[in-house]
């Protein structure tokens, strides 16, 4: 459990960000990395039935989330957006509870967190982001929505329908694609016709940009610009963050069956956390004491969350029934009573 | 029993009040007026007023922000509604025809029906999905489907189907004011039926059925356009001295099991009639609910008269597919003779 220090850190970065912001990015990305490692370990220990690692995508997630207006915007994740949740201060025990299979969607409060429930239908939440954003515009409120999806989800009809709707309605939404090169076992060249998800934006009459998804500053700048555009009433845009899923699709997956270890090695050399560290060091924005402190704090936070989720009480069986409707049906109440009587035997 | 073909069906009494399609329009007007968070949207619902003119004049009256056309994409329409609901709106989307609900099934089943549950009750989902439904208008393929069993099977949804203008008005007000997602199935074949001049507020809770014709010898259970068919059957049976009760189920989820039981406990015989195919249709659920509650009272097995287990057929075959007067009468005969 230590911060990655690869041989070729690719320290170049586009755009600018204040040293304080860069240090914040670093702390959050490192916490996400260490928490991700804890989560994988929890799966190995049998605490989580399965887990989906975001290793390698920390810059794309933290950079995009950090651009959001925390009071007004709303994020719609799929299931690999743990670092987005972390950057948005979502209750991480509640977030990881989904991976402990305590509650599909997680145990955090999605409305108060402004981070929708974890959604396992990739592409499914993308039209929700458009609806949410249209709701802001209709009310004259300033919020924007960000829809997270991947290169695999970009094939889903819902993503295309959502982009078209958003452009027709000029909805304040940012379509943020993390292209991590692999949709489970299927590579980009078998997934994305034409090779670019950003290029599809042109067909919907909105801007589409490709950014280096392992460059947190570039990601942050692109999302900030798209949000400014959306907030000003100029409508939606697409951002394709090119990144890489360094781990398997999930803890049940074996990438050895479908991808070249050399490719993984090349991307490990472009590890987003190591790159940010190199920039901080190069520009003198952080010293050894900072990195040591960041690592200590990140490790402590990761362990706190790990221990929290490991010992979190599962929701009671009553909850199986109580959230189905706001106004429950008599038939469901009867089933609940029957269940309770059996449970109490 | 009298043999009748479709062409010889009794002509309904001359009508005075609004048609069902106008009654739904008036209900939409009322909810748009009383609740500023309601939004009406879908394909062609704005300037055109909908292909059945159900939303006629609403955009003119309430503006293009509250009543608006969407691109032609059913999944997108329902997904939009889910996002709007999460942002505090009360969406009333329309899917133009029943068969086009299939492209939206993921958003209906995996998203709309589950978002409240997934979010542990924090995400509001008060959506009323209007769905022109059922057959009887000799429409092209995919324009005459009966999806109620599919929707009733999905946890988190409520489903209703009105049978006449006055009830269409009440059920729509109830559906929109409900804080849960409701599939509101409009029987296309009855859009132009007229009813009483006065439309009234709903007085009974969601899930109430109603006896539309009291009778003593057997209970006919139906919803949507088949209620009218059952009333015709009851008129014909009365000529032979058979006194049939007709129950309009209205709510297909939740189903008024107690109301069904109360009727069948009196008549001791039941026939359920629906347009959808037989196998795993809602008639099976109705028959089971009746049997569970009135087994000791029943003098005959619950009969089902339904569409066949075939894809909805084209025009000339439609009258043979839908439960005919003869088929319902024969089922009544079977249950009386059992």
Contacts between the chains, C-beta under 8 A, distances in Angstrom:
chain1	res1	chain2	res2	distance
A	74	B	86	7.9
A	74	B	87	7.7
A	76	B	83	7.9
A	103	B	120	6.7
A	104	B	118	5.9
A	105	B	118	3.6
A	105	B	119	6.2
A	105	B	120	7.5
A	107	B	120	7.2
A	109	B	120	8.0
A	109	B	122	5.6
A	110	B	119	5.0
A	110	B	122	6.0
A	110	B	123	6.3
A	111	B	86	7.5
A	111	B	119	7.0
A	111	B	122	4.6
A	111	B	123	6.1
A	112	B	122	7.6
A	116	B	86	7.1
A	116	B	119	7.9
A	116	B	123	7.7
A	117	B	115	7.2
A	117	B	118	4.5
A	117	B	119	4.9
A	117	B	123	7.1
A	119	B	111	7.9
A	119	B	118	7.7
A	121	B	106	6.4
A	121	B	110	5.2
A	121	B	111	7.2
A	124	B	79	7.5
A	124	B	106	6.4
A	124	B	107	7.2
A	124	B	110	6.2
A	124	B	111	5.7
A	125	B	111	7.7
A	126	B	79	7.5
A	127	B	75	7.0
A	127	B	76	5.3
A	127	B	78	7.9
A	127	B	79	2.6
A	127	B	80	5.7
A	127	B	82	7.3
A	127	B	83	6.5
A	127	B	107	7.0
A	128	B	79	5.8
A	128	B	82	4.9
A	128	B	83	3.8
A	128	B	86	6.5
A	128	B	111	7.0
A	129	B	83	6.2
A	130	B	76	7.8
A	130	B	79	7.2
A	130	B	80	6.0
A	130	B	83	6.0
A	131	B	79	6.4
A	131	B	80	4.0
A	131	B	81	6.3
A	131	B	82	6.0
A	131	B	83	2.3
A	131	B	84	4.3
A	131	B	85	7.6
A	131	B	86	7.4
A	131	B	87	7.2
A	131	B	91	7.8
A	132	B	83	3.9
A	132	B	84	7.1
A	132	B	86	5.6
A	132	B	87	4.6
A	133	B	83	7.3
A	134	B	80	6.7
A	134	B	83	7.2
A	134	B	84	6.4
A	135	B	83	6.8
A	135	B	84	4.7
A	135	B	86	7.9
A	135	B	87	3.3
A	135	B	88	6.7
A	135	B	89	5.2
A	136	B	87	6.6
A	138	B	39	7.5
A	138	B	65	5.5
A	138	B	89	7.4
A	139	B	87	7.9
A	139	B	88	7.8
A	145	B	83	7.4
A	157	B	73	8.0
A	157	B	75	6.4
A	158	B	75	5.6
A	158	B	76	7.2
A	158	B	79	6.2
A	158	B	106	7.3
A	158	B	107	7.4
A	161	B	71	7.4
A	161	B	73	4.2
A	161	B	75	5.7
A	161	B	76	3.4
A	161	B	79	7.2
A	162	B	76	6.3
A	162	B	79	6.6
A	164	B	71	5.4
A	164	B	73	7.0
A	164	B	76	7.2
A	165	B	70	6.7
A	165	B	71	5.8
A	165	B	73	7.2
A	165	B	76	5.0
A	165	B	80	6.0
A	168	B	70	7.8
A	168	B	71	5.7
A	315	B	120	7.6
A	319	B	120	6.9
A	322	B	121	7.0
A	323	B	116	6.1
A	323	B	117	4.6
A	323	B	119	7.8
A	323	B	120	5.3
A	323	B	121	4.4
A	324	B	116	7.5
A	324	B	117	5.5
A	324	B	155	5.6
A	324	B	156	5.5
A	325	B	116	7.2
A	325	B	156	6.9
A	325	B	158	7.6
A	325	B	180	4.7
A	326	B	116	6.7
A	326	B	121	7.4
A	326	B	124	7.6
A	326	B	126	7.8
A	326	B	179	3.8
A	326	B	180	5.4
A	327	B	178	6.3
A	327	B	179	6.0
A	327	B	180	5.9
A	327	B	206	7.1
A	329	B	158	7.4
A	329	B	207	6.4
A	329	B	253	7.3
A	329	B	254	3.7
A	330	B	207	6.7
A	330	B	254	6.2
A	331	B	254	5.2
A	331	B	255	7.3
A	331	B	257	7.2
A	332	B	254	7.9
